[in-house]
Amino acid sequence: QLQASGGGMVQAGDSLRLSCAASGVSTYNMAWFRQAPGKGREFVAVISRSGGGTNYGNSVKGRFTISRDNAKNTVYLQMDNLKPEDTAVYHCAAGNIMLLVPAAYRYWGQGTLVTVSS
């Protein structure tokens, strides 16, 4: 079971690092999605099994960095220069195909809330 953590309440311009841990994480492509109140699930970032390939949503490029430590079965999302529009519940997901849509991911974490105030 994927366990996301690291969310919290911060001010605009601050940083947060989210973590997602579970046994077997190293065998999957891992992604982060987010869902703001009243909106659909939005792709944030994805990283390949080896960590050699990454992709980001346009709204977070240059500010967020996805990484993984397969020895620790953990994936990270470093979020810098946070903006109020980044406020959402952030979910990690595991899948076999490195796509940018939620349907490509078989396993999901419960989500961690990030709130950014202006």
C-alpha positions as CSV (number, residue, x, y, z in Angstrom):
1,Q,0.0,0.0,0.0
2,L,1.4,3.4,-1.0
3,Q,1.8,5.8,1.8
4,A,2.2,9.5,0.9
5,S,3.4,12.0,3.5
6,G,5.0,15.4,3.9
7,G,2.0,17.7,3.1
8,G,1.3,20.8,5.2
9,M,0.4,24.4,5.2
10,V,3.0,26.8,3.9
11,Q,3.2,30.3,2.4
12,A,3.8,31.2,-1.2
13,G,7.4,30.9,-2.1
14,D,8.1,28.1,0.4
15,S,9.2,24.6,-0.2
16,L,7.9,21.2,0.7
17,R,9.1,17.6,0.0
18,L,6.5,14.9,-0.3
19,S,7.4,11.2,0.1
20,C,5.7,8.1,-1.0
21,A,6.8,4.7,0.4
22,A,5.7,1.1,-0.1
23,S,7.3,-2.2,-0.6
24,G,7.8,-3.0,-4.3
25,V,7.9,0.6,-5.4
26,S,11.2,0.0,-7.2
27,T,9.4,-2.3,-9.7
28,Y,7.0,0.5,-11.0
29,N,7.0,3.8,-12.8
30,M,5.9,6.2,-10.1
31,A,3.8,9.4,-10.6
32,W,2.3,12.2,-8.6
33,F,-1.1,13.6,-9.3
34,R,-3.0,16.3,-7.5
35,Q,-6.6,17.2,-7.0
36,A,-7.8,20.6,-6.0
37,P,-11.3,21.1,-4.5
38,G,-13.9,20.8,-7.2
39,K,-11.4,19.9,-9.9
40,G,-10.3,16.7,-11.6
41,R,-7.1,14.9,-11.0
42,E,-4.1,16.7,-12.6
43,F,-0.8,15.1,-13.6
44,V,2.2,16.5,-11.7
45,A,5.2,14.3,-12.4
46,V,6.3,10.8,-13.3
47,I,9.6,9.0,-13.0
48,S,10.7,5.7,-14.6
49,R,11.6,2.6,-12.7
50,S,15.3,3.3,-12.9
51,G,14.9,7.0,-12.3
52,G,16.5,7.9,-15.6
53,G,13.4,9.3,-17.1
54,T,11.1,12.0,-15.8
55,N,8.2,14.1,-17.1
56,Y,6.4,17.1,-15.5
57,G,3.1,18.9,-15.9
58,N,3.4,22.3,-17.5
59,S,2.2,24.1,-14.4
60,V,5.1,22.7,-12.2
61,K,8.0,22.5,-14.6
62,G,11.0,24.3,-13.2
63,R,9.6,24.3,-9.7
64,F,9.0,20.6,-8.8
65,T,11.5,17.7,-9.0
66,I,10.6,14.1,-8.8
67,S,13.2,11.6,-7.6
68,R,13.4,8.1,-6.2
69,D,15.5,5.9,-3.9
70,N,14.8,2.3,-4.9
71,A,16.9,1.0,-2.0
72,K,14.4,2.7,0.4
73,N,11.3,2.0,-1.8
74,T,10.5,5.7,-1.7
75,V,9.6,8.3,-4.3
76,Y,9.9,12.0,-3.5
77,L,8.4,15.2,-4.9
78,Q,10.5,18.3,-4.1
79,M,8.2,21.3,-4.5
80,D,9.9,24.7,-4.6
81,N,8.5,28.2,-5.0
82,L,5.0,27.0,-4.1
83,K,2.1,29.0,-5.3
84,P,-1.5,29.2,-4.0
85,E,-2.7,27.4,-7.1
86,D,-0.6,24.4,-6.0
87,T,-3.0,23.8,-3.2
88,A,-4.4,20.3,-3.5
89,V,-4.4,16.8,-2.3
90,Y,-1.3,15.1,-3.7
91,H,-1.5,11.4,-4.6
92,C,1.3,9.1,-5.5
93,A,0.6,6.3,-8.0
94,A,2.4,3.2,-9.3
95,G,2.0,1.7,-12.8
96,N,3.7,-0.2,-15.6
97,I,3.2,2.4,-18.3
98,M,4.7,5.8,-18.1
99,L,1.8,7.9,-19.1
100,L,0.3,11.2,-17.9
101,V,-3.2,10.0,-17.2
102,P,-4.6,8.5,-14.0
103,A,-6.0,5.5,-15.8
104,A,-2.4,4.3,-16.5
105,Y,-1.7,3.7,-12.8
106,R,-2.9,0.7,-11.0
107,Y,-2.0,1.5,-7.4
108,W,-2.7,4.7,-5.5
109,G,-1.8,6.2,-2.2
110,Q,-4.3,7.9,0.1
111,G,-3.1,11.5,-0.6
112,T,-1.5,14.2,1.4
113,L,-2.9,17.8,1.6
114,V,-0.7,20.7,0.6
115,T,-2.1,24.2,1.3
116,V,-0.3,27.3,0.1
117,S,-1.4,30.6,1.4
118,S,-0.6,33.9,-0.4
